[in-house]
């Protein structure tokens, strides 16, 4: 159902069983998937794709031109995956020439007043709580939970299954499977509860704990710690994932205990 009081461009592509409430605005070149609900006063700007079974709550602004001073009007877009919820007054800016897109994956919850800057790539099953603020060019991998009032600076990567405590300042990348807190931000343990809830085997969780004990607890510098992990820990997909993630972070990772 599309309200007579909604402003919907005839050039927008609207799926089946979509609700667009009064005073919502849908610009041209917008695509909205089946069974999605657009609440009052939400604004969906051009070059935006919203998947199936989404909810866009009042005041949310998606796909608006970004705030990057280098942006020259190049054709870029914003993509929201299936079954994702965007809560009140969240803002999501379209991409730039860096990645040409800002993307939020499937089954995500982006809570009220959160900001996702240009060229952010948010994976699947991610939760970002109220007042999260992500600068441009950030990557958030699958199953990350970011508590409220977290601010992350541009170009960092937040690894899969990690947990970021509320009011944290993220200045360096966060490897997968860990919990981080304090100021300056540091490792406080493996995200064992989250991993167990998602069906990770106890032996796999133990291996993750053993790897991060070497990297963050025993006092090695990162380079030496990675050598020890590579030489002493059994070769598994988890070990490979962690090593490759850390080695790829040119600007470093968060601190150990």
Secondary structure by P-SEA (a helix, b strand, c coil): ccccccccccccccccbbbbcccbbbcccbbbccbbbbcccbbbcccbbbbcbbbbccccccccccccccccccccbbbbbcbbbbccbbbbbbbcccccbbbbbcccccccbbbbcccbbbbcbbbbccbbbbccbbbbccbbbbccbbbbccbbbbcccbbbcccccccbbbbcccccccccbbbcccaaaaaaaacccaaaaaaaaaaaaacccccccaaaaaaaaaccccccaaaaaaaaaaaaccccccccc
